[in-house]
Amino acid sequence: MTEGNGKSMPERTGKRGAVNYVLTGDREGNRSTRLAGQIIGRVLDRDGGRITGRAIAAILVILGVAGLAFVAYRLLMIDLILTLVGERG
């Protein structure tokens, strides 16, 4: 079975699984890694599977947003822990 762009379903699923595995170490991934895999996969599919400047820019933007979200989460958790420790002491 092929899709409108001529790619077979297992080939597309394999590409998405590879992206999820690179991002999280898990082939299935969670919702955010599946979304990132979809975005990266569509950029690569549009350019015929070649890594172009557009694909590299998309990957860097996704990694940058994920990195900022991770840092914000860590800072929030550290603030919560320090607030709880300050209230006890």
Secondary structure, DSSP 8 states (H G I E B T S, - for coil): -B-TTS-BHHHHHHHHHHHHHHHHS-SS--HHHHHHHHHHHHHHHHTTT---HHHHHHHHHHHHHHHHHHHHHHHHHHHHHHHHHHHH-
